[in-house]
């Protein structure tokens, strides 16, 4: 935004304003030169609508109370006043980043660093509180990190604004206190705000630095405020195991609902964070020596009695009673992609084919708990408290269950799956095809099997009871096998060919469970000698050769049909009128892409026999023409006017191919590089963006690799280029996964389009709209253009079928194509079958003649 001429002129005798640094709901910040003292300063100018309500005299009078504060962790106030109708205050300009910017980049901080920062801020708060000044707006945005040292900004500004506005705060449109960090007394508009409110807010900031999210989350300010008032805070240790008990206890004490139940000073809070005995003292009342002695005597007497009872029971031991086998169905409310069961068999976790959706269900409760992220596949840790997995953005994460904040262990570069070990490591496939491991708390990846052209891909499936052997799959084209990998020796031994096996798990007392085609089967397996027995036991079958997703926890089994049985392509207009496209062969469909002329749909077709090929559907009624025949392709998009389709092949990482859309002619090489990840074609088909490891590059089709140029400044994924080739839309992990637009030139400018989250963006053909998924909603952002892009409107398209796993928009912007799967009866597939005491059933099945 241009700097107001009136402001420049009003301050010209004291400050030379150079540029805007940023803007918030209350003020705009400018970088300026202090002409008298020859130093850089930051000038905060209150929004005009706020200044009009406050009045200059009252504001200047109130802000003077903060000017006398002098503390190493408080950003000082140099100057304040009114000039040209603007209210402003001046602070030193310090290069650094706020805690918010740091968290946006890293999600969580190290435990020691987060505690140190919190204690230093608490020291500043204690100093201010003793001087009679309360901050009232402690939040990550108001804490600057300069060489790792926190500096609290805007100290007392909230108080000055509140006091100056008196009872007219509603006229300003400003709500003092950010909802996530408000104390309960602020949330209920209590007039008696004390220093204990700042302690609550600081504890909320520390909680987020440790766990990755504030103590209470919600979809609206009202939801957050209601939770702050009514809901207890989950212990930090439940979301991040590395948090020491005394730190978690100190946070819990500082986050009490009643101010009187919190620490009486910020100093006491800081001391508790450093006191390793605080957790013990906060929960346990020490017993006197006499009481402890009595407890020991009582324990001894009880032990003797129990021993006698046990002996009597053994002498009169009744016949063993077989544990009952119970089976029930969970309605997942959408198609299930992956399933896992907690080690104690107490709950089920499943990922759905909706992008970004997972659910948690305790087996003794009917409530489905949605998770705010998705990993593929989800795997529950051995202690049952967390999950690990790879997000659709390619990050390896861990998160507390059932609703913890995700902690990133590794950025894109990992493979498609990860499993928890019982040795403090997470085992994962590597992007280049190898196998590795990483500590559960994060760190460097230890390569166990290096990338190799001969070994296309390795994926870990389970850890055997010895804790030193992994059950893995080895993919070599179509020569797949299940194998055992010895961690200490770093050597793999093939177990048996597994052409159709995508998952396998060990189940005590001695079976391997795996999906063989459309069947879930069990095969005897001696975990001690690591040898297979003869024969298999069929457990369940999926329709039309669809594989079953399954999970094992203790003696509980859960499984679901992966993706249903029959696929459909559905057209929908903006009024919600739908029709299923006719003449589609059996199988599933994925990643539809409409041709530039709107007359054809390229789509991935998963045949019942297991092949995966690119096909093209001719509107309005078919037929579906098979374009590729290798069974290992990934559709990338249309090139040219709609005569050709581009694709990559899983066995050739550096190549992009094309074929004619009618299936005629030979496969042609379009682009060859050492590595190509997710190519994005310009509408003219002459240029393509691609990822070479973590670097984004722009290539001209047909040109030598030496002519490719790097595109700096873009760390996101899911790239899409506007039809005119000028604007680039991309998603990036930034306070969630957000959608941004910028030019291909790295100007340092970008426009955020989404508000909550964004996946799978698409441009309209005229380049004036962007479509994307926000959770289970399809959004349309209308854009306006000058030198930069602005979002004119953002709305939800109500006709979107939430069971549609993938989708695309037609050139006219009035029709959309979506994929759907159903089972043979025509109903949607979304049932998870759970069998408790499955080992008992398995023993019965093993005794039956086959």
QUIDAFEN-V757127 format. One record per helix or strand of 2 or more residues. SS is the DSSP state (H for helix, E for strand). FROM is the first residue (numbers start at 1). LEN is the number of residues. If there is no record, write none. Layout:
BEGIN
SS/FROM/LEN  SS/FROM/LEN
END
This chain:
BEGIN
H/5/6  E/15/9  E/27/8  E/39/8  H/48/7  H/56/12  E/77/7  E/86/7  E/97/2  H/99/8  H/111/20  H/140/3  E/143/4  E/149/4  H/157/9  H/169/4  H/179/3  H/184/4  H/195/17  H/221/10  H/236/4  H/245/10  H/259/3  H/266/9  H/278/6  H/289/27  E/326/6  E/336/6  E/347/6  E/358/5  E/368/4  E/379/2  E/386/6  E/396/5  E/406/5  E/414/7  E/425/6  E/435/5  E/446/4  E/457/7  E/469/7  E/481/6  E/491/7  E/504/4  E/511/6  E/519/8  E/531/11  H/543/3  E/548/6  E/556/6  E/566/8  E/578/3  E/588/7  E/600/7  E/612/7  E/624/3  E/633/7  E/644/6  E/652/9  E/668/5  E/677/5  E/687/6  E/695/6  H/705/3  E/709/2  E/717/5  E/727/7  E/737/7  E/751/2  E/759/5  E/769/6  E/777/9  E/789/9  E/807/3  E/815/8  E/831/6  H/838/10
END
